[in-house]
Amino acid sequence: MNRPPSPAADRGPGGDPLIAVRGLTKRFGALEVLRGVDLDVAPGTVNVLLGPSGSGKSTLLRCMNLLETPDAGTIDVAGDRVFCTEKPKASPQKLNGLRRNLGMVFQHFNLFPHLSVRKNITLAPRKIAGAAREQADAEAEALLGRVGLADKADAYPSMLSGGQKQRVAIARALAMRPKALLFDEPTSALDPETVGEVLAVMRELACETTMVVVTHEIAFAAEVADHAVFLDGGVIAEAGPAGAFFASPRTERARAFLGRMTG
């Protein structure tokens, strides 16, 4: 796809990015997983985070949503500072606001097995956003139609394939009307036969939604991304327009990575 971002979508009010990460550091014990990462995500763009296992991609994504608490740095979302080193613990209200703005789609779905598909989707809008049941149900059914699962509202997760579960998870994330969607390896837990149905939904979303995607699906990334970010050893080793990155990466490390992934 490699659609050029529209000038109006490049920047938010005042020219600010939708998500701005500065100097982000994260350690797990003695292991420093992120080492001073800076990243901007412009509204209306699709951004892919690439790199070898252990490079910090998923940790960076989880830090954006404060599922992991960084050790240092700042994170701004929609002009609001959601994390800074001086005040690392966010209030419940701040966390709820953050997670309304940034929808998260996980590798392993994270659906509630005891709830129907409809209730999985309506839980957050009703409990966090205060939506009325009838409104939440109607929006859930519309979203299920959008991801090709209109007939699964009353099913339970155990009755679904992996690809169907992930499409429900995407509908659940969309139910909060987020400003951006974060995808953490959304196809890595799927059978090869079901990967395509999830990527098809993501292709449609890429035309209208800000996305940050951790993925090893290189062909998909090259097709839909506006911006590519290559991480290695906890730092951004290369970043830039996706078309240029996939056609001719500047660094030897990125060239070697792409060669292994596409060879």
VEXZAZA-206272 format. One line per field, with one value per atom (N, C-alpha, C): residue number from 1; atom name; x, y negated, z. Coordinates in nm, 2 decimals. Example, Ala and Ser with C-alpha at 12.3 -4.5 7.8 and 13.67 -1.06 7.14 Angstrom:
<recs>
nr = c(1,1,1,2,2,2)
atom = c(N,CA,C,N,CA,C)
u = c(1.32,1.23,1.32,1.28,1.37,1.29)
v = c(0.57,0.45,0.33,0.22,0.11,0.00)
w = c(0.78,0.78,0.78,0.71,0.71,0.79)
</recs>
This chain:
<recs>
nr = c(1,1,1,2,2,2,3,3,3,4,4,4,5,5,5,6,6,6,7,7,7,8,8,8,9,9,9,10,10,10,11,11,11,12,12,12,13,13,13,14,14,14,15,15,15,16,16,16,17,17,17,18,18,18,19,19,19,20,20,20,21,21,21,22,22,22,23,23,23,24,24,24,25,25,25,26,26,26,27,27,27,28,28,28,29,29,29,30,30,30,31,31,31,32,32,32,33,33,33,34,34,34,35,35,35,36,36,36,37,37,37,38,38,38,39,39,39,40,40,40,41,41,41,42,42,42,43,43,43,44,44,44,45,45,45,46,46,46,47,47,47,48,48,48,49,49,49,50,50,50,51,51,51,52,52,52,53,53,53,54,54,54,55,55,55,56,56,56,57,57,57,58,58,58,59,59,59,60,60,60,61,61,61,62,62,62,63,63,63,64,64,64,65,65,65,66,66,66,67,67,67,68,68,68,69,69,69,70,70,70,71,71,71,72,72,72,73,73,73,74,74,74,75,75,75,76,76,76,77,77,77,78,78,78,79,79,79,80,80,80,81,81,81,82,82,82,83,83,83,84,84,84,85,85,85,86,86,86,87,87,87,88,88,88,89,89,89,90,90,90,91,91,91,92,92,92,93,93,93,94,94,94,95,95,95,96,96,96,97,97,97,98,98,98,99,99,99,100,100,100,101,101,101,102,102,102,103,103,103,104,104,104,105,105,105,106,106,106,107,107,107,108,108,108,109,109,109,110,110,110,111,111,111,112,112,112,113,113,113,114,114,114,115,115,115,116,116,116,117,117,117,118,118,118,119,119,119,120,120,120,121,121,121,122,122,122,123,123,123,124,124,124,125,125,125,126,126,126,127,127,127,128,128,128,129,129,129,130,130,130,131,131,131,132,132,132,133,133,133,134,134,134,135,135,135,136,136,136,137,137,137,138,138,138,139,139,139,140,140,140,141,141,141,142,142,142,143,143,143,144,144,144,145,145,145,146,146,146,147,147,147,148,148,148,149,149,149,150,150,150,151,151,151,152,152,152,153,153,153,154,154,154,155,155,155,156,156,156,157,157,157,158,158,158,159,159,159,160,160,160,161,161,161,162,162,162,163,163,163,164,164,164,165,165,165,166,166,166,167,167,167,168,168,168,169,169,169,170,170,170,171,171,171,172,172,172,173,173,173,174,174,174,175,175,175,176,176,176,177,177,177,178,178,178,179,179,179,180,180,180,181,181,181,182,182,182,183,183,183,184,184,184,185,185,185,186,186,186,187,187,187,188,188,188,189,189,189,190,190,190,191,191,191,192,192,192,193,193,193,194,194,194,195,195,195,196,196,196,197,197,197,198,198,198,199,199,199,200,200,200,201,201,201,202,202,202,203,203,203,204,204,204,205,205,205,206,206,206,207,207,207,208,208,208,209,209,209,210,210,210,211,211,211,212,212,212,213,213,213,214,214,214,215,215,215,216,216,216,217,217,217,218,218,218,219,219,219,220,220,220,221,221,221,222,222,222,223,223,223,224,224,224,225,225,225,226,226,226,227,227,227,228,228,228,229,229,229,230,230,230,231,231,231,232,232,232,233,233,233,234,234,234,235,235,235,236,236,236,237,237,237,238,238,238,239,239,239,240,240,240,241,241,241,242,242,242,243,243,243,244,244,244,245,245,245,246,246,246,247,247,247,248,248,248,249,249,249,250,250,250,251,251,251,252,252,252,253,253,253,254,254,254,255,255,255,256,256,256,257,257,257,258,258,258,259,259,259,260,260,260,261,261,261,262,262,262,263,263,263)
atom = c(N,CA,C,N,CA,C,N,CA,C,N,CA,C,N,CA,C,N,CA,C,N,CA,C,N,CA,C,N,CA,C,N,CA,C,N,CA,C,N,CA,C,N,CA,C,N,CA,C,N,CA,C,N,CA,C,N,CA,C,N,CA,C,N,CA,C,N,CA,C,N,CA,C,N,CA,C,N,CA,C,N,CA,C,N,CA,C,N,CA,C,N,CA,C,N,CA,C,N,CA,C,N,CA,C,N,CA,C,N,CA,C,N,CA,C,N,CA,C,N,CA,C,N,CA,C,N,CA,C,N,CA,C,N,CA,C,N,CA,C,N,CA,C,N,CA,C,N,CA,C,N,CA,C,N,CA,C,N,CA,C,N,CA,C,N,CA,C,N,CA,C,N,CA,C,N,CA,C,N,CA,C,N,CA,C,N,CA,C,N,CA,C,N,CA,C,N,CA,C,N,CA,C,N,CA,C,N,CA,C,N,CA,C,N,CA,C,N,CA,C,N,CA,C,N,CA,C,N,CA,C,N,CA,C,N,CA,C,N,CA,C,N,CA,C,N,CA,C,N,CA,C,N,CA,C,N,CA,C,N,CA,C,N,CA,C,N,CA,C,N,CA,C,N,CA,C,N,CA,C,N,CA,C,N,CA,C,N,CA,C,N,CA,C,N,CA,C,N,CA,C,N,CA,C,N,CA,C,N,CA,C,N,CA,C,N,CA,C,N,CA,C,N,CA,C,N,CA,C,N,CA,C,N,CA,C,N,CA,C,N,CA,C,N,CA,C,N,CA,C,N,CA,C,N,CA,C,N,CA,C,N,CA,C,N,CA,C,N,CA,C,N,CA,C,N,CA,C,N,CA,C,N,CA,C,N,CA,C,N,CA,C,N,CA,C,N,CA,C,N,CA,C,N,CA,C,N,CA,C,N,CA,C,N,CA,C,N,CA,C,N,CA,C,N,CA,C,N,CA,C,N,CA,C,N,CA,C,N,CA,C,N,CA,C,N,CA,C,N,CA,C,N,CA,C,N,CA,C,N,CA,C,N,CA,C,N,CA,C,N,CA,C,N,CA,C,N,CA,C,N,CA,C,N,CA,C,N,CA,C,N,CA,C,N,CA,C,N,CA,C,N,CA,C,N,CA,C,N,CA,C,N,CA,C,N,CA,C,N,CA,C,N,CA,C,N,CA,C,N,CA,C,N,CA,C,N,CA,C,N,CA,C,N,CA,C,N,CA,C,N,CA,C,N,CA,C,N,CA,C,N,CA,C,N,CA,C,N,CA,C,N,CA,C,N,CA,C,N,CA,C,N,CA,C,N,CA,C,N,CA,C,N,CA,C,N,CA,C,N,CA,C,N,CA,C,N,CA,C,N,CA,C,N,CA,C,N,CA,C,N,CA,C,N,CA,C,N,CA,C,N,CA,C,N,CA,C,N,CA,C,N,CA,C,N,CA,C,N,CA,C,N,CA,C,N,CA,C,N,CA,C,N,CA,C,N,CA,C,N,CA,C,N,CA,C,N,CA,C,N,CA,C,N,CA,C,N,CA,C,N,CA,C,N,CA,C,N,CA,C,N,CA,C,N,CA,C,N,CA,C,N,CA,C,N,CA,C,N,CA,C,N,CA,C,N,CA,C,N,CA,C,N,CA,C,N,CA,C,N,CA,C,N,CA,C,N,CA,C,N,CA,C,N,CA,C,N,CA,C,N,CA,C,N,CA,C,N,CA,C,N,CA,C,N,CA,C,N,CA,C,N,CA,C,N,CA,C,N,CA,C,N,CA,C,N,CA,C,N,CA,C,N,CA,C,N,CA,C,N,CA,C,N,CA,C,N,CA,C,N,CA,C,N,CA,C,N,CA,C,N,CA,C,N,CA,C,N,CA,C,N,CA,C,N,CA,C,N,CA,C,N,CA,C,N,CA,C,N,CA,C,N,CA,C,N,CA,C,N,CA,C,N,CA,C,N,CA,C,N,CA,C,N,CA,C,N,CA,C,N,CA,C,N,CA,C,N,CA,C,N,CA,C,N,CA,C,N,CA,C,N,CA,C,N,CA,C,N,CA,C)
u = c(0.08,0.00,0.09,0.17,0.26,0.20,0.08,0.01,0.08,0.10,0.16,0.07,0.12,0.04,-0.01,-0.14,-0.19,-0.13,-0.10,-0.04,-0.12,-0.25,-0.34,-0.33,-0.29,-0.28,-0.14,-0.05,0.09,0.11,0.04,0.06,-0.07,-0.07,-0.19,-0.19,-0.28,-0.29,-0.15,-0.11,0.01,0.13,0.11,0.22,0.27,0.20,0.25,0.22,0.31,0.27,0.16,0.09,-0.01,0.06,0.16,0.24,0.39,0.44,0.58,0.65,0.75,0.84,0.97,1.03,1.16,1.24,1.36,1.46,1.41,1.33,1.26,1.36,1.37,1.45,1.37,1.40,1.33,1.43,1.43,1.52,1.43,1.48,1.43,1.54,1.55,1.67,1.79,1.90,2.02,2.01,1.91,1.90,1.83,1.90,1.84,1.78,1.65,1.58,1.56,1.53,1.52,1.63,1.70,1.81,1.80,1.71,1.70,1.63,1.51,1.44,1.36,1.37,1.29,1.21,1.08,0.99,0.87,0.84,0.71,0.62,0.49,0.39,0.29,0.29,0.20,0.06,-0.04,-0.18,-0.20,-0.28,-0.32,-0.21,-0.11,0.00,0.00,0.06,0.08,0.23,0.27,0.41,0.44,0.54,0.58,0.71,0.71,0.83,0.89,1.01,1.08,1.20,1.25,1.38,1.39,1.50,1.52,1.45,1.43,1.37,1.47,1.40,1.48,1.53,1.49,1.54,1.47,1.35,1.28,1.15,1.11,0.99,0.86,0.83,0.71,0.72,0.84,0.85,0.82,0.87,0.84,0.69,0.62,0.48,0.40,0.44,0.38,0.40,0.52,0.55,0.46,0.43,0.34,0.21,0.16,0.03,0.04,0.16,0.19,0.15,0.15,0.14,0.27,0.38,0.51,0.54,0.59,0.63,0.78,0.80,0.94,1.02,1.15,1.24,1.28,1.28,1.31,1.25,1.24,1.19,1.06,1.00,0.86,0.78,0.65,0.56,0.44,0.41,0.30,0.20,0.08,-0.03,-0.14,-0.16,-0.26,-0.24,-0.11,-0.08,-0.08,-0.11,-0.11,0.01,0.08,0.20,0.15,0.16,0.11,0.22,0.35,0.45,0.57,0.63,0.76,0.83,0.96,1.05,1.02,0.98,0.96,0.83,0.73,0.61,0.57,0.63,0.62,0.48,0.41,0.29,0.17,0.10,-0.02,-0.14,-0.23,-0.35,-0.44,-0.54,-0.64,-0.71,-0.74,-0.81,-0.72,-0.59,-0.50,-0.48,-0.47,-0.46,-0.58,-0.70,-0.82,-0.83,-0.79,-0.78,-0.68,-0.57,-0.46,-0.51,-0.58,-0.62,-0.74,-0.81,-0.92,-0.86,-0.75,-0.68,-0.60,-0.54,-0.46,-0.51,-0.58,-0.63,-0.52,-0.53,-0.42,-0.47,-0.40,-0.43,-0.31,-0.34,-0.23,-0.20,-0.08,-0.05,-0.14,-0.18,-0.26,-0.40,-0.46,-0.60,-0.65,-0.62,-0.66,-0.81,-0.89,-1.03,-1.07,-1.18,-1.24,-1.31,-1.26,-1.33,-1.47,-1.51,-1.64,-1.74,-1.70,-1.79,-1.81,-1.93,-1.96,-1.88,-1.88,-1.81,-1.86,-2.00,-2.06,-2.02,-2.02,-1.98,-1.83,-1.75,-1.61,-1.59,-1.67,-1.65,-1.72,-1.83,-1.90,-1.85,-1.77,-1.73,-1.66,-1.56,-1.49,-1.58,-1.65,-1.74,-1.84,-1.89,-1.99,-1.93,-1.82,-1.76,-1.67,-1.60,-1.51,-1.57,-1.63,-1.69,-1.83,-1.90,-2.03,-2.14,-2.11,-2.21,-2.33,-2.45,-2.57,-2.56,-2.63,-2.62,-2.66,-2.78,-2.83,-2.73,-2.67,-2.58,-2.45,-2.40,-2.28,-2.31,-2.42,-2.46,-2.47,-2.53,-2.54,-2.41,-2.32,-2.19,-2.10,-2.12,-2.05,-2.09,-2.22,-2.27,-2.22,-2.21,-2.16,-2.01,-1.94,-1.80,-1.77,-1.85,-1.84,-1.87,-1.97,-1.99,-1.87,-1.80,-1.69,-1.57,-1.55,-1.44,-1.49,-1.61,-1.65,-1.70,-1.75,-1.80,-1.94,-2.03,-2.16,-2.24,-2.21,-2.29,-2.23,-2.12,-2.06,-2.08,-2.18,-2.19,-2.22,-2.29,-2.33,-2.24,-2.14,-2.04,-1.94,-1.87,-1.77,-1.64,-1.53,-1.40,-1.36,-1.40,-1.36,-1.42,-1.52,-1.59,-1.53,-1.43,-1.37,-1.23,-1.20,-1.06,-0.97,-0.84,-0.74,-0.76,-0.79,-0.81,-0.93,-1.04,-1.16,-1.14,-1.07,-1.05,-0.97,-0.87,-0.80,-0.88,-0.97,-1.06,-1.16,-1.20,-1.28,-1.20,-1.07,-0.99,-0.97,-0.96,-0.96,-1.09,-1.20,-1.33,-1.34,-1.29,-1.29,-1.21,-1.09,-1.01,-1.08,-1.14,-1.21,-1.33,-1.39,-1.51,-1.49,-1.37,-1.34,-1.31,-1.32,-1.30,-1.16,-1.05,-0.92,-0.87,-0.77,-0.71,-0.60,-0.55,-0.46,-0.47,-0.43,-0.43,-0.29,-0.25,-0.12,-0.14,-0.06,-0.07,0.06,0.06,0.18,0.18,0.25,0.26,0.13,0.03,-0.11,-0.13,-0.03,-0.05,0.04,0.13,0.24,0.18,0.06,0.01,-0.10,-0.11,-0.21,-0.16,-0.25,-0.22,-0.20,-0.11,-0.09,-0.22,-0.32,-0.44,-0.53,-0.51,-0.59,-0.52,-0.39,-0.32,-0.38,-0.41,-0.46,-0.59,-0.68,-0.81,-0.78,-0.68,-0.65,-0.58,-0.49,-0.42,-0.51,-0.62,-0.71,-0.79,-0.82,-0.89,-0.79,-0.67,-0.57,-0.54,-0.55,-0.53,-0.64,-0.76,-0.87,-0.86,-0.81,-0.79,-0.68,-0.58,-0.47,-0.50,-0.62,-0.66,-0.72,-0.76,-0.83,-0.79,-0.70,-0.67,-0.52,-0.47,-0.33,-0.30,-0.19,-0.15,0.00,0.03,0.17,0.17,0.25,0.24,0.38,0.39,0.51,0.48,0.56,0.53,0.66,0.65,0.75,0.69,0.57,0.51,0.56,0.68,0.75,0.67,0.61,0.54,0.42,0.35,0.24,0.29,0.40,0.46,0.49,0.56,0.60,0.48,0.37,0.25,0.18,0.16,0.07,0.14,0.27,0.33,0.37,0.36,0.41,0.55,0.57,0.70,0.75,0.87,0.94,1.04,1.04,1.13,1.20,1.33,1.41,1.49,1.45,1.52,1.62,1.73,1.83,1.90,1.90,1.97,1.92,1.78,1.72,1.73,1.78,1.79,1.73,1.69,1.64,1.76,1.79,1.91,1.88,1.76,1.72,1.57,1.53,1.39,1.37,1.26,1.23,1.11,1.09,0.97,0.98,0.87,0.87,0.92,0.87,0.91,1.06,1.13,1.28,1.34,1.29,1.35,1.34,1.23,1.22,1.29,1.30,1.37,1.52,1.57,1.71,1.75,1.75,1.78,1.93,1.95,2.08,2.18,2.14,2.24,2.26,2.37,2.40,2.32,2.30,2.22,2.08,2.02,1.88,1.88,1.98,1.98,1.99,2.08,2.09,1.96,1.89,1.76,1.66,1.64,1.55,1.58,1.71,1.75,1.72,1.73,1.69,1.54,1.47,1.32,1.26,1.32,1.26,1.33,1.44,1.52,1.46)
v = c(0.12,0.00,-0.12,-0.14,-0.25,-0.38,-0.41,-0.53,-0.65,-0.76,-0.88,-0.94,-0.97,-1.03,-1.17,-1.20,-1.33,-1.44,-1.56,-1.66,-1.70,-1.69,-1.73,-1.63,-1.50,-1.40,-1.39,-1.46,-1.44,-1.49,-1.59,-1.65,-1.68,-1.68,-1.72,-1.87,-1.91,-2.05,-2.11,-2.22,-2.28,-2.21,-2.11,-2.04,-1.93,-1.89,-1.78,-1.65,-1.54,-1.41,-1.36,-1.25,-1.19,-1.12,-1.05,-0.99,-1.04,-1.08,-1.13,-1.06,-0.99,-0.92,-0.98,-1.01,-1.07,-1.01,-0.96,-0.91,-0.79,-0.71,-0.60,-0.49,-0.45,-0.35,-0.25,-0.12,-0.02,0.10,0.13,0.24,0.35,0.48,0.59,0.65,0.62,0.66,0.59,0.66,0.61,0.58,0.63,0.62,0.49,0.41,0.29,0.31,0.32,0.36,0.24,0.12,0.00,-0.10,-0.16,-0.25,-0.38,-0.47,-0.60,-0.62,-0.55,-0.55,-0.68,-0.74,-0.86,-0.81,-0.84,-0.80,-0.90,-0.94,-1.02,-0.93,-0.94,-0.87,-0.98,-1.01,-1.12,-1.06,-1.14,-1.10,-1.06,-0.95,-0.91,-0.82,-0.78,-0.70,-0.56,-0.47,-0.33,-0.32,-0.28,-0.27,-0.12,-0.06,0.07,0.07,0.15,0.17,0.31,0.31,0.43,0.45,0.57,0.60,0.75,0.79,0.93,0.95,1.08,1.11,1.05,0.99,0.93,0.79,0.73,0.60,0.49,0.52,0.42,0.37,0.43,0.39,0.39,0.51,0.53,0.45,0.44,0.36,0.22,0.16,0.03,0.01,0.10,0.09,0.09,0.18,0.20,0.08,0.01,-0.11,-0.22,-0.23,-0.34,-0.33,-0.21,-0.20,-0.18,-0.19,-0.18,-0.04,0.06,0.20,0.24,0.17,0.18,0.03,0.02,-0.11,-0.14,-0.24,-0.28,-0.32,-0.31,-0.35,-0.50,-0.55,-0.69,-0.73,-0.87,-0.92,-0.99,-1.02,-1.08,-1.02,-1.01,-0.97,-1.07,-1.13,-1.21,-1.15,-1.15,-1.10,-1.20,-1.24,-1.34,-1.47,-1.51,-1.63,-1.62,-1.50,-1.48,-1.40,-1.45,-1.37,-1.26,-1.14,-1.02,-0.96,-0.99,-0.93,-1.03,-1.05,-1.11,-1.05,-1.06,-1.00,-1.06,-1.19,-1.25,-1.20,-1.15,-1.11,-0.98,-0.87,-0.75,-0.67,-0.70,-0.63,-0.71,-0.66,-0.73,-0.70,-0.80,-0.78,-0.69,-0.62,-0.54,-0.62,-0.74,-0.82,-0.84,-0.87,-0.89,-0.76,-0.65,-0.52,-0.49,-0.52,-0.49,-0.58,-0.71,-0.80,-0.75,-0.71,-0.66,-0.54,-0.45,-0.32,-0.34,-0.45,-0.49,-0.54,-0.61,-0.67,-0.57,-0.47,-0.38,-0.24,-0.19,-0.05,0.05,0.16,0.26,0.39,0.45,0.59,0.67,0.78,0.86,0.98,1.04,1.16,1.28,1.29,1.41,1.37,1.27,1.23,1.17,1.24,1.19,1.16,1.25,1.25,1.31,1.27,1.34,1.46,1.58,1.70,1.72,1.66,1.68,1.59,1.49,1.40,1.42,1.40,1.41,1.31,1.32,1.23,1.09,1.08,0.95,0.88,0.96,0.91,0.87,0.95,0.91,0.77,0.74,0.62,0.50,0.53,0.42,0.39,0.48,0.46,0.33,0.29,0.16,0.04,0.04,-0.08,-0.10,0.01,-0.01,-0.04,0.02,0.00,-0.12,-0.15,-0.27,-0.39,-0.37,-0.49,-0.52,-0.43,-0.46,-0.45,-0.37,-0.35,-0.27,-0.31,-0.23,-0.10,0.00,0.14,0.15,0.08,0.09,0.03,-0.08,-0.15,-0.06,-0.01,0.08,0.20,0.26,0.38,0.35,0.24,0.20,0.18,0.11,0.08,0.21,0.30,0.43,0.50,0.51,0.58,0.52,0.38,0.31,0.35,0.35,0.38,0.52,0.61,0.75,0.77,0.69,0.69,0.64,0.54,0.48,0.58,0.67,0.77,0.90,0.91,1.03,1.14,1.10,1.19,1.16,1.11,1.07,1.18,1.30,1.42,1.48,1.41,1.47,1.40,1.31,1.22,1.30,1.42,1.49,1.61,1.63,1.74,1.70,1.80,1.79,1.81,1.75,1.76,1.91,2.00,2.14,2.20,2.13,2.18,2.12,2.04,1.96,2.01,1.99,2.02,1.91,1.93,1.83,1.70,1.71,1.59,1.52,1.59,1.53,1.46,1.52,1.46,1.33,1.33,1.20,1.09,1.13,1.03,0.98,1.06,1.01,0.92,0.95,0.86,0.73,0.72,0.60,0.52,0.59,0.52,0.47,0.54,0.49,0.37,0.36,0.24,0.12,0.15,0.04,-0.01,0.07,0.03,-0.09,-0.12,-0.24,-0.36,-0.35,-0.46,-0.53,-0.45,-0.50,-0.59,-0.68,-0.76,-0.68,-0.57,-0.49,-0.34,-0.25,-0.11,-0.06,0.01,0.08,0.23,0.28,0.43,0.49,0.59,0.66,0.80,0.81,0.94,1.01,0.94,0.99,1.12,1.17,1.29,1.40,1.38,1.48,1.60,1.59,1.71,1.78,1.74,1.80,1.91,2.00,2.09,2.02,2.07,2.00,1.98,2.07,2.06,1.94,1.89,1.78,1.65,1.65,1.52,1.42,1.47,1.38,1.30,1.37,1.30,1.19,1.20,1.09,0.98,1.01,0.91,0.83,0.90,0.83,0.72,0.75,0.65,0.54,0.57,0.47,0.38,0.44,0.36,0.25,0.29,0.20,0.09,0.12,0.03,-0.07,-0.02,-0.11,-0.23,-0.22,-0.33,-0.44,-0.42,-0.52,-0.54,-0.46,-0.46,-0.47,-0.55,-0.55,-0.42,-0.36,-0.22,-0.22,-0.15,-0.11,0.04,0.11,0.25,0.32,0.40,0.49,0.62,0.65,0.76,0.82,0.95,1.01,1.04,0.99,1.01,0.90,0.92,0.82,0.77,0.87,0.83,0.74,0.77,0.69,0.55,0.55,0.42,0.33,0.39,0.31,0.26,0.33,0.29,0.18,0.18,0.09,-0.03,-0.01,-0.11,-0.24,-0.35,-0.48,-0.50,-0.45,-0.47,-0.34,-0.31,-0.19,-0.23,-0.15,-0.17,-0.04,-0.03,0.09,0.08,0.17,0.17,0.28,0.25,0.35,0.32,0.42,0.40,0.29,0.26,0.16,0.02,0.00,-0.13,-0.13,-0.25,-0.26,-0.27,-0.16,-0.16,-0.23,-0.24,-0.30,-0.33,-0.44,-0.48,-0.57,-0.57,-0.66,-0.61,-0.68,-0.64,-0.49,-0.42,-0.28,-0.24,-0.31,-0.28,-0.28,-0.38,-0.38,-0.28,-0.25,-0.15,-0.01,0.03,0.16,0.17,0.07,0.07,0.07,-0.01,-0.02,-0.07,0.02,-0.02,-0.08,-0.18,-0.25,-0.17,-0.10,-0.03,0.12,0.17,0.31,0.40,0.36,0.44,0.46,0.35,0.36,0.44,0.42,0.50,0.65,0.69,0.83,0.88,0.81,0.85,0.87,0.78,0.79,0.91,0.93,1.04,1.17,1.19,1.31,1.33,1.22,1.23,1.26,1.22,1.23,1.33,1.38,1.48,1.62)
w = c(0.00,0.00,0.00,0.10,0.11,0.08,0.14,0.11,0.17,0.10,0.16,0.27,0.39,0.49,0.43,0.46,0.42,0.50,0.44,0.52,0.64,0.63,0.75,0.86,0.83,0.93,0.99,0.94,0.99,1.13,1.17,1.30,1.36,1.49,1.57,1.59,1.68,1.71,1.75,1.70,1.73,1.67,1.58,1.51,1.60,1.71,1.79,1.74,1.76,1.72,1.82,1.77,1.86,1.98,1.95,2.06,2.05,2.16,2.16,2.28,2.24,2.34,2.34,2.46,2.47,2.58,2.54,2.64,2.72,2.66,2.73,2.76,2.89,2.94,3.02,3.00,3.08,3.11,3.23,3.28,3.34,3.32,3.39,3.47,3.60,3.67,3.62,3.59,3.53,3.38,3.32,3.17,3.13,3.06,3.01,2.87,2.86,2.74,2.65,2.70,2.62,2.68,2.59,2.63,2.56,2.62,2.57,2.44,2.42,2.29,2.27,2.16,2.11,1.99,2.00,1.89,1.88,1.76,1.73,1.65,1.68,1.60,1.55,1.42,1.37,1.35,1.38,1.36,1.21,1.20,1.06,0.99,1.06,1.00,1.06,0.98,1.02,1.04,1.17,1.21,1.25,1.18,1.22,1.30,1.40,1.49,1.45,1.40,1.35,1.43,1.42,1.48,1.53,1.57,1.61,1.75,1.79,1.92,2.03,2.13,2.23,2.21,2.10,2.06,2.14,2.20,2.28,2.22,2.10,2.03,2.12,2.17,2.25,2.38,2.44,2.56,2.53,2.42,2.38,2.37,2.30,2.28,2.41,2.50,2.63,2.72,2.71,2.78,2.73,2.60,2.55,2.62,2.65,2.71,2.87,2.92,3.06,3.12,3.03,3.08,3.14,3.10,3.17,3.21,3.33,3.38,3.34,3.26,3.23,3.35,3.34,3.44,3.43,3.31,3.28,3.15,3.13,3.01,3.02,2.91,2.91,2.79,2.82,2.71,2.71,2.59,2.58,2.48,2.51,2.42,2.40,2.28,2.25,2.33,2.34,2.41,2.57,2.62,2.76,2.81,2.91,2.96,3.05,3.00,3.07,3.16,3.13,3.21,3.21,3.33,3.34,3.46,3.45,3.55,3.69,3.70,3.83,3.89,3.81,3.87,3.79,3.83,3.75,3.77,3.88,3.90,3.85,3.75,3.70,3.78,3.79,3.87,3.79,3.86,3.78,3.67,3.70,3.60,3.48,3.50,3.39,3.31,3.38,3.31,3.23,3.28,3.20,3.08,3.09,2.98,2.88,2.92,2.83,2.75,2.82,2.75,2.67,2.69,2.59,2.47,2.48,2.36,2.28,2.35,2.29,2.31,2.20,2.21,2.19,2.26,2.25,2.20,2.11,2.06,2.09,2.17,2.22,2.13,2.15,2.08,2.11,2.24,2.28,2.31,2.25,2.25,2.38,2.49,2.62,2.63,2.57,2.59,2.72,2.78,2.90,2.86,2.90,2.85,2.90,3.01,3.07,3.01,2.93,2.87,2.72,2.68,2.53,2.46,2.33,2.24,2.26,2.26,2.28,2.41,2.52,2.65,2.66,2.59,2.59,2.53,2.42,2.35,2.43,2.50,2.57,2.71,2.76,2.90,2.93,2.85,2.88,2.85,2.73,2.71,2.82,2.88,2.99,3.12,3.15,3.29,3.29,3.18,3.19,3.12,3.01,2.94,2.98,3.06,3.10,3.00,2.89,2.79,2.83,2.79,2.82,2.75,2.81,2.75,2.61,2.58,2.44,2.34,2.38,2.29,2.27,2.38,2.38,2.29,2.31,2.23,2.08,2.05,1.91,1.85,1.92,1.86,1.85,1.95,1.94,1.82,1.79,1.67,1.54,1.54,1.42,1.40,1.51,1.50,1.46,1.51,1.47,1.32,1.27,1.13,1.05,1.11,1.04,1.03,1.13,1.13,1.08,1.02,0.96,1.05,1.17,1.27,1.32,1.23,1.27,1.34,1.30,1.36,1.48,1.54,1.66,1.79,1.79,1.91,2.04,2.02,2.14,2.16,2.08,2.10,2.21,2.26,2.36,2.30,2.36,2.30,2.27,2.35,2.33,2.20,2.14,2.02,1.90,1.91,1.80,1.76,1.64,1.59,1.64,1.63,1.67,1.59,1.46,1.38,1.42,1.45,1.50,1.63,1.72,1.85,1.83,1.74,1.73,1.66,1.57,1.52,1.62,1.72,1.83,1.91,1.93,2.01,1.94,1.81,1.74,1.76,1.75,1.77,1.91,2.01,2.15,2.16,2.10,2.11,2.04,1.93,1.86,1.93,2.02,2.09,2.18,2.22,2.30,2.22,2.09,1.99,2.02,2.02,2.05,1.94,1.98,1.88,1.80,1.86,1.79,1.84,1.76,1.79,1.80,1.91,1.92,1.91,1.82,1.79,1.83,1.92,1.96,1.90,1.79,1.72,1.70,1.64,1.64,1.56,1.48,1.41,1.45,1.55,1.58,1.65,1.71,1.78,1.69,1.57,1.48,1.39,1.35,1.25,1.11,1.03,0.90,0.82,0.84,0.76,0.81,0.93,0.98,0.99,0.95,0.95,0.86,0.74,0.63,0.67,0.75,0.78,0.88,0.97,1.06,0.98,0.90,0.82,0.73,0.68,0.59,0.67,0.80,0.88,0.91,0.94,0.97,0.84,0.72,0.60,0.59,0.62,0.62,0.72,0.84,0.95,0.91,0.84,0.81,0.72,0.66,0.57,0.65,0.78,0.85,1.00,1.05,1.19,1.21,1.31,1.35,1.41,1.37,1.41,1.45,1.55,1.58,1.59,1.51,1.49,1.51,1.61,1.62,1.54,1.44,1.36,1.29,1.26,1.17,1.03,1.01,0.87,0.78,0.72,0.65,0.53,0.45,0.33,0.37,0.48,0.52,0.57,0.64,0.69,0.57,0.47,0.36,0.28,0.28,0.21,0.28,0.41,0.48,0.55,0.58,0.67,0.60,0.68,0.64,0.69,0.81,0.89,0.94,0.92,0.97,1.08,1.19,1.30,1.32,1.31,1.33,1.47,1.56,1.69,1.70,1.77,1.79,1.92,2.01,2.14,2.22,2.21,2.30,2.25,2.13,2.07,1.93,1.88,1.74,1.65,1.58,1.49,1.36,1.32,1.19,1.19,1.14,1.13,1.01,0.94,0.83,0.76,0.64,0.56,0.52,0.53,0.51,0.37,0.27,0.13,0.11,0.16,0.15,0.24,0.36,0.45,0.38,0.33,0.28,0.14,0.07,-0.06,-0.04,0.05,0.07,0.21,0.30,0.44,0.44,0.53,0.53,0.61,0.71,0.80,0.76,0.78,0.75,0.84,0.96,1.06,1.01,0.96,0.90,0.77,0.69,0.57,0.60,0.69,0.73,0.78,0.87,0.92,0.82,0.73,0.62,0.53,0.51,0.42,0.48,0.61,0.68,0.68,0.69,0.70,0.57,0.46,0.33,0.24,0.29,0.21,0.21)
</recs>
